[in-house]
Amino acid sequence: MKKAKNIHSIDSLEREIYRLQVEAKSIEEKLDGSIDYLQRNYSAMFVNSIFAMRKDKEEGKSGFFDSFFKNEHFNAAVNKITDRIADRAGEGIDTLIDKIFHKRK
C-alpha cells in the first residue's frame, strides 16, 4: 500500500481518490479469491488438520489418532472392553464345546 502523496489541488486529490479506489478494488478481488478458495477446499483442509495427513509432517508432532491412542483413559477403556469381550468369547467357546461333546456322548 502506497503512502498518500502530498495533495495540492483538486486534480491531485481526485487522482489520489481514484488510486485508492483501484487499490481497494484489487484488495477486494484478492479477498473474494481467498474466500472462494476456502469454500472450495474447506473440507480437505479440515481433514488434513484433524488427521495430520501432511506429507511434510514435522518430527515430534503427532496427529489426532496418535494423541487419542496415547491417552490413558482411552487405553483403560479399550482394555476393559477387550477383557470383557475376551471373557464372553471364552464363555461362549466353552458352552459350544460342552454342547458339541455332550451331544456326541
C-alpha positions as a Markdown table, in Angstrom:
| # | Residue | x | y | z |
|---|---|---|---|---|
| 1 | Met | 0.0 | 0.0 | 0.0 |
| 2 | Lys | 1.4 | 3.3 | -1.1 |
| 3 | Lys | 1.6 | 6.2 | 1.2 |
| 4 | Ala | -0.6 | 9.2 | 0.3 |
| 5 | Lys | 1.1 | 11.9 | -1.8 |
| 6 | Asn | 1.0 | 15.5 | -0.9 |
| 7 | Ile | -2.2 | 16.9 | -2.3 |
| 8 | His | -2.0 | 20.4 | -3.6 |
| 9 | Ser | -5.0 | 20.7 | -5.8 |
| 10 | Ile | -8.4 | 19.3 | -6.6 |
| 11 | Asp | -6.9 | 17.3 | -9.5 |
| 12 | Ser | -4.3 | 15.7 | -7.3 |
| 13 | Leu | -7.0 | 14.9 | -4.8 |
| 14 | Glu | -9.1 | 13.2 | -7.4 |
| 15 | Arg | -6.1 | 11.2 | -8.7 |
| 16 | Glu | -5.4 | 10.1 | -5.2 |
| 17 | Ile | -9.1 | 9.1 | -4.6 |
| 18 | Tyr | -9.1 | 7.1 | -7.9 |
| 19 | Arg | -5.8 | 5.4 | -7.0 |
| 20 | Leu | -7.2 | 4.4 | -3.6 |
| 21 | Gln | -10.4 | 3.1 | -5.2 |
| 22 | Val | -8.4 | 1.0 | -7.6 |
| 23 | Glu | -6.3 | -0.3 | -4.7 |
| 24 | Ala | -9.5 | -1.1 | -2.7 |
| 25 | Lys | -10.9 | -3.0 | -5.7 |
| 26 | Ser | -7.7 | -5.0 | -6.0 |
| 27 | Ile | -7.8 | -5.9 | -2.3 |
| 28 | Glu | -11.5 | -6.8 | -2.6 |
| 29 | Glu | -10.8 | -9.2 | -5.5 |
| 30 | Lys | -8.0 | -10.9 | -3.6 |
| 31 | Leu | -10.2 | -11.3 | -0.6 |
| 32 | Asp | -13.0 | -12.8 | -2.8 |
| 33 | Gly | -10.5 | -15.2 | -4.3 |
| 34 | Ser | -9.4 | -16.3 | -0.9 |
| 35 | Ile | -12.9 | -16.8 | 0.3 |
| 36 | Asp | -13.7 | -18.8 | -2.9 |
| 37 | Tyr | -10.7 | -21.0 | -2.3 |
| 38 | Leu | -11.7 | -21.6 | 1.3 |
| 39 | Gln | -15.2 | -22.5 | 0.3 |
| 40 | Arg | -13.9 | -25.0 | -2.4 |
| 41 | Asn | -11.3 | -26.6 | -0.1 |
| 42 | Tyr | -12.5 | -26.3 | 3.5 |
| 43 | Ser | -13.4 | -30.0 | 3.8 |
| 44 | Ala | -9.9 | -31.1 | 2.6 |
| 45 | Met | -8.3 | -28.5 | 4.9 |
| 46 | Phe | -10.4 | -29.8 | 7.8 |
| 47 | Val | -9.5 | -33.4 | 7.2 |
| 48 | Asn | -5.8 | -32.5 | 6.8 |
| 49 | Ser | -5.8 | -30.6 | 10.1 |
| 50 | Ile | -7.6 | -33.3 | 12.1 |
| 51 | Phe | -5.9 | -36.3 | 10.8 |
| 52 | Ala | -2.4 | -34.7 | 10.1 |
| 53 | Met | -2.2 | -36.1 | 6.6 |
| 54 | Arg | 0.6 | -33.7 | 5.6 |
| 55 | Lys | 3.4 | -35.1 | 3.6 |
| 56 | Asp | 5.9 | -32.8 | 5.3 |
| 57 | Lys | 4.9 | -33.8 | 8.8 |
| 58 | Glu | 7.4 | -32.4 | 11.3 |
| 59 | Glu | 9.0 | -34.8 | 13.7 |
| 60 | Gly | 7.7 | -34.7 | 17.3 |
| 61 | Lys | 4.2 | -33.6 | 16.3 |
| 62 | Ser | 1.5 | -36.2 | 16.5 |
| 63 | Gly | -1.8 | -36.4 | 14.7 |
| 64 | Phe | -5.2 | -36.8 | 16.1 |
| 65 | Phe | -5.2 | -40.5 | 16.4 |
| 66 | Asp | -1.7 | -40.6 | 17.8 |
| 67 | Ser | -2.8 | -38.3 | 20.6 |
| 68 | Phe | -6.0 | -40.2 | 21.1 |
| 69 | Phe | -4.4 | -43.6 | 21.4 |
| 70 | Lys | -1.8 | -42.3 | 23.8 |
| 71 | Asn | -4.5 | -41.1 | 26.3 |
| 72 | Glu | -4.5 | -43.1 | 29.5 |
| 73 | His | -8.3 | -43.0 | 29.9 |
| 74 | Phe | -8.9 | -44.2 | 26.4 |
| 75 | Asn | -6.4 | -47.1 | 26.8 |
| 76 | Ala | -8.0 | -48.1 | 30.1 |
| 77 | Ala | -11.5 | -48.1 | 28.5 |
| 78 | Val | -10.2 | -50.1 | 25.5 |
| 79 | Asn | -8.5 | -52.6 | 27.8 |
| 80 | Lys | -11.7 | -53.0 | 29.9 |
| 81 | Ile | -13.8 | -53.6 | 26.7 |
| 82 | Thr | -11.3 | -56.1 | 25.2 |
| 83 | Asp | -11.2 | -58.0 | 28.6 |
| 84 | Arg | -14.9 | -58.2 | 28.7 |
| 85 | Ile | -15.1 | -59.4 | 25.0 |
| 86 | Ala | -12.4 | -62.0 | 25.6 |
| 87 | Asp | -14.3 | -63.3 | 28.7 |
| 88 | Arg | -17.6 | -63.5 | 26.8 |
| 89 | Ala | -15.9 | -65.2 | 23.9 |
| 90 | Gly | -14.2 | -67.7 | 26.2 |
| 91 | Glu | -17.5 | -68.5 | 27.9 |
| 92 | Gly | -19.2 | -68.9 | 24.5 |
| 93 | Ile | -16.5 | -71.2 | 23.3 |
| 94 | Asp | -16.7 | -73.3 | 26.5 |
| 95 | Thr | -20.5 | -73.5 | 26.1 |
| 96 | Leu | -20.2 | -74.5 | 22.5 |
| 97 | Ile | -17.6 | -77.2 | 23.3 |
| 98 | Asp | -19.8 | -78.6 | 26.1 |
| 99 | Lys | -22.8 | -78.8 | 23.7 |
| 100 | Ile | -20.7 | -80.5 | 20.9 |
| 101 | Phe | -19.1 | -83.1 | 23.2 |
| 102 | His | -22.3 | -83.6 | 25.3 |
| 103 | Lys | -24.3 | -84.5 | 22.2 |
| 104 | Arg | -21.7 | -87.0 | 20.9 |
| 105 | Lys | -21.7 | -89.0 | 24.2 |
